[in-house]
């Protein structure tokens, strides 16, 4: 059973969805 890099809970939706949503809202950082 080969998994294409298991998704990590601390590096999954946090550093990707958070900064992206923040930039869309125009919030600082």
HTML snippet that shows the backbone in 3Dmol.js (N, CA, C, O; Angstrom):
<script src="https://3Dmol.org/build/3Dmol-min.js"></script>
<div id="view" style="width:600px;height:400px;position:relative"></div>
<script>
const pdb = `
ATOM      1  N   UNK A   1       0.836  -1.205   0.000  1.00  0.00           N
ATOM      2  CA  UNK A   1       0.000   0.000   0.000  1.00  0.00           C
ATOM      3  C   UNK A   1       0.871   1.256   0.000  1.00  0.00           C
ATOM      4  O   UNK A   1       1.342   1.689   1.051  1.00  0.00           O
ATOM      5  N   UNK A   2       1.080   1.827  -1.160  1.00  0.00           N
ATOM      6  CA  UNK A   2       1.908   3.036  -1.247  1.00  0.00           C
ATOM      7  C   UNK A   2       1.052   4.293  -1.196  1.00  0.00           C
ATOM      8  O   UNK A   2       0.154   4.487  -2.016  1.00  0.00           O
ATOM      9  N   UNK A   3       1.346   5.136  -0.224  1.00  0.00           N
ATOM     10  CA  UNK A   3       0.598   6.392  -0.108  1.00  0.00           C
ATOM     11  C   UNK A   3       1.455   7.559  -0.581  1.00  0.00           C
ATOM     12  O   UNK A   3       2.615   7.670  -0.187  1.00  0.00           O
ATOM     13  N   UNK A   4       0.915   8.411  -1.402  1.00  0.00           N
ATOM     14  CA  UNK A   4       1.642   9.571  -1.937  1.00  0.00           C
ATOM     15  C   UNK A   4       1.882  10.622  -0.870  1.00  0.00           C
ATOM     16  O   UNK A   4       1.209  11.653  -0.845  1.00  0.00           O
ATOM     17  N   UNK A   5       2.834  10.365   0.006  1.00  0.00           N
ATOM     18  CA  UNK A   5       3.156  11.297   1.087  1.00  0.00           C
ATOM     19  C   UNK A   5       1.936  11.552   1.961  1.00  0.00           C
ATOM     20  O   UNK A   5       1.051  12.321   1.585  1.00  0.00           O
ATOM     21  N   UNK A   6       1.885  10.914   3.123  1.00  0.00           N
ATOM     22  CA  UNK A   6       0.759  11.078   4.043  1.00  0.00           C
ATOM     23  C   UNK A   6       0.584  12.531   4.462  1.00  0.00           C
ATOM     24  O   UNK A   6       1.553  13.209   4.803  1.00  0.00           O
ATOM     25  N   UNK A   7      -0.635  12.993   4.433  1.00  0.00           N
ATOM     26  CA  UNK A   7      -0.900  14.388   4.795  1.00  0.00           C
ATOM     27  C   UNK A   7      -0.732  14.599   6.289  1.00  0.00           C
ATOM     28  O   UNK A   7      -1.325  13.887   7.100  1.00  0.00           O
ATOM     29  N   UNK A   8       0.079  15.579   6.642  1.00  0.00           N
ATOM     30  CA  UNK A   8       0.308  15.843   8.066  1.00  0.00           C
ATOM     31  C   UNK A   8      -0.655  16.914   8.578  1.00  0.00           C
ATOM     32  O   UNK A   8      -0.946  17.881   7.874  1.00  0.00           O
ATOM     33  N   UNK A   9      -1.149  16.738   9.809  1.00  0.00           N
ATOM     34  CA  UNK A   9      -2.149  17.633  10.394  1.00  0.00           C
ATOM     35  C   UNK A   9      -1.596  19.026  10.660  1.00  0.00           C
ATOM     36  O   UNK A   9      -2.354  19.990  10.765  1.00  0.00           O
ATOM     37  N   UNK A  10      -0.264  19.132  10.771  1.00  0.00           N
ATOM     38  CA  UNK A  10       0.316  20.439  11.089  1.00  0.00           C
ATOM     39  C   UNK A  10       0.892  21.091   9.830  1.00  0.00           C
ATOM     40  O   UNK A  10       1.331  22.241   9.865  1.00  0.00           O
ATOM     41  N   UNK A  11       0.887  20.362   8.738  1.00  0.00           N
ATOM     42  CA  UNK A  11       1.430  20.930   7.500  1.00  0.00           C
ATOM     43  C   UNK A  11       0.482  20.653   6.334  1.00  0.00           C
ATOM     44  O   UNK A  11       0.902  20.485   5.189  1.00  0.00           O
ATOM     45  N   UNK A  12      -0.813  20.610   6.664  1.00  0.00           N
ATOM     46  CA  UNK A  12      -1.773  20.293   5.619  1.00  0.00           C
ATOM     47  C   UNK A  12      -2.601  21.519   5.246  1.00  0.00           C
ATOM     48  O   UNK A  12      -2.317  22.174   4.243  1.00  0.00           O
ATOM     49  N   UNK A  13      -3.618  21.836   6.041  1.00  0.00           N
ATOM     50  CA  UNK A  13      -4.477  22.967   5.701  1.00  0.00           C
ATOM     51  C   UNK A  13      -4.034  24.237   6.404  1.00  0.00           C
ATOM     52  O   UNK A  13      -4.597  25.306   6.165  1.00  0.00           O
ATOM     53  N   UNK A  14      -3.037  24.134   7.263  1.00  0.00           N
ATOM     54  CA  UNK A  14      -2.648  25.312   8.050  1.00  0.00           C
ATOM     55  C   UNK A  14      -1.765  26.268   7.256  1.00  0.00           C
ATOM     56  O   UNK A  14      -2.175  27.400   7.002  1.00  0.00           O
ATOM     57  N   UNK A  15      -0.565  25.847   6.858  1.00  0.00           N
ATOM     58  CA  UNK A  15       0.353  26.758   6.172  1.00  0.00           C
ATOM     59  C   UNK A  15      -0.039  26.965   4.708  1.00  0.00           C
ATOM     60  O   UNK A  15       0.694  27.617   3.964  1.00  0.00           O
ATOM     61  N   UNK A  16      -1.161  26.431   4.292  1.00  0.00           N
ATOM     62  CA  UNK A  16      -1.558  26.572   2.880  1.00  0.00           C
ATOM     63  C   UNK A  16      -2.909  27.270   2.760  1.00  0.00           C
ATOM     64  O   UNK A  16      -3.072  28.178   1.946  1.00  0.00           O
ATOM     65  N   UNK A  17      -3.865  26.850   3.561  1.00  0.00           N
ATOM     66  CA  UNK A  17      -5.208  27.437   3.479  1.00  0.00           C
ATOM     67  C   UNK A  17      -5.272  28.731   4.277  1.00  0.00           C
ATOM     68  O   UNK A  17      -5.953  29.677   3.883  1.00  0.00           O
ATOM     69  N   UNK A  18      -4.561  28.768   5.396  1.00  0.00           N
ATOM     70  CA  UNK A  18      -4.607  29.953   6.265  1.00  0.00           C
ATOM     71  C   UNK A  18      -4.011  31.182   5.583  1.00  0.00           C
ATOM     72  O   UNK A  18      -4.701  32.190   5.434  1.00  0.00           O
ATOM     73  N   UNK A  19      -2.748  31.123   5.167  1.00  0.00           N
ATOM     74  CA  UNK A  19      -2.121  32.293   4.550  1.00  0.00           C
ATOM     75  C   UNK A  19      -2.839  32.684   3.263  1.00  0.00           C
ATOM     76  O   UNK A  19      -2.886  33.864   2.914  1.00  0.00           O
ATOM     77  N   UNK A  20      -3.392  31.716   2.564  1.00  0.00           N
ATOM     78  CA  UNK A  20      -4.078  32.004   1.303  1.00  0.00           C
ATOM     79  C   UNK A  20      -5.386  32.741   1.582  1.00  0.00           C
ATOM     80  O   UNK A  20      -5.703  33.719   0.905  1.00  0.00           O
ATOM     81  N   UNK A  21      -6.142  32.282   2.567  1.00  0.00           N
ATOM     82  CA  UNK A  21      -7.415  32.924   2.922  1.00  0.00           C
ATOM     83  C   UNK A  21      -7.145  34.310   3.485  1.00  0.00           C
ATOM     84  O   UNK A  21      -7.897  35.252   3.233  1.00  0.00           O
ATOM     85  N   UNK A  22      -6.067  34.426   4.248  1.00  0.00           N
ATOM     86  CA  UNK A  22      -5.717  35.718   4.858  1.00  0.00           C
ATOM     87  C   UNK A  22      -5.405  36.738   3.775  1.00  0.00           C
ATOM     88  O   UNK A  22      -5.829  37.891   3.860  1.00  0.00           O
ATOM     89  N   UNK A  23      -4.668  36.318   2.762  1.00  0.00           N
ATOM     90  CA  UNK A  23      -4.307  37.236   1.680  1.00  0.00           C
ATOM     91  C   UNK A  23      -5.551  37.649   0.899  1.00  0.00           C
ATOM     92  O   UNK A  23      -5.642  38.774   0.407  1.00  0.00           O
ATOM     93  N   UNK A  24      -6.493  36.742   0.793  1.00  0.00           N
ATOM     94  CA  UNK A  24      -7.719  37.054   0.044  1.00  0.00           C
ATOM     95  C   UNK A  24      -8.541  38.100   0.786  1.00  0.00           C
ATOM     96  O   UNK A  24      -9.173  38.958   0.169  1.00  0.00           O
ATOM     97  N   UNK A  25      -8.527  38.023   2.120  1.00  0.00           N
ATOM     98  CA  UNK A  25      -9.301  38.967   2.924  1.00  0.00           C
ATOM     99  C   UNK A  25      -8.540  40.280   3.087  1.00  0.00           C
ATOM    100  O   UNK A  25      -9.115  41.300   3.465  1.00  0.00           O
ATOM    101  N   UNK A  26      -7.254  40.241   2.800  1.00  0.00           N
ATOM    102  CA  UNK A  26      -6.457  41.462   2.922  1.00  0.00           C
ATOM    103  C   UNK A  26      -6.067  41.722   4.362  1.00  0.00           C
ATOM    104  O   UNK A  26      -5.826  42.866   4.749  1.00  0.00           O
ATOM    105  N   UNK A  27      -6.005  40.657   5.164  1.00  0.00           N
ATOM    106  CA  UNK A  27      -5.647  40.826   6.575  1.00  0.00           C
ATOM    107  C   UNK A  27      -4.129  40.847   6.731  1.00  0.00           C
ATOM    108  O   UNK A  27      -3.418  40.304   5.886  1.00  0.00           O
ATOM    109  N   UNK A  28      -3.626  41.461   7.789  1.00  0.00           N
ATOM    110  CA  UNK A  28      -2.181  41.528   8.033  1.00  0.00           C
ATOM    111  C   UNK A  28      -1.603  40.160   8.320  1.00  0.00           C
ATOM    112  O   UNK A  28      -2.086  39.445   9.197  1.00  0.00           O
ATOM    113  N   UNK A  29      -0.555  39.791   7.571  1.00  0.00           N
ATOM    114  CA  UNK A  29       0.067  38.492   7.805  1.00  0.00           C
ATOM    115  C   UNK A  29      -0.930  37.447   7.305  1.00  0.00           C
ATOM    116  O   UNK A  29      -0.659  36.248   7.382  1.00  0.00           O
TER     117      UNK A  29
END
`;
const viewer = $3Dmol.createViewer("view");
viewer.addModel(pdb, "pdb");
viewer.setStyle({}, {cartoon: {color: "spectrum"}});
viewer.zoomTo();
viewer.render();
</script>
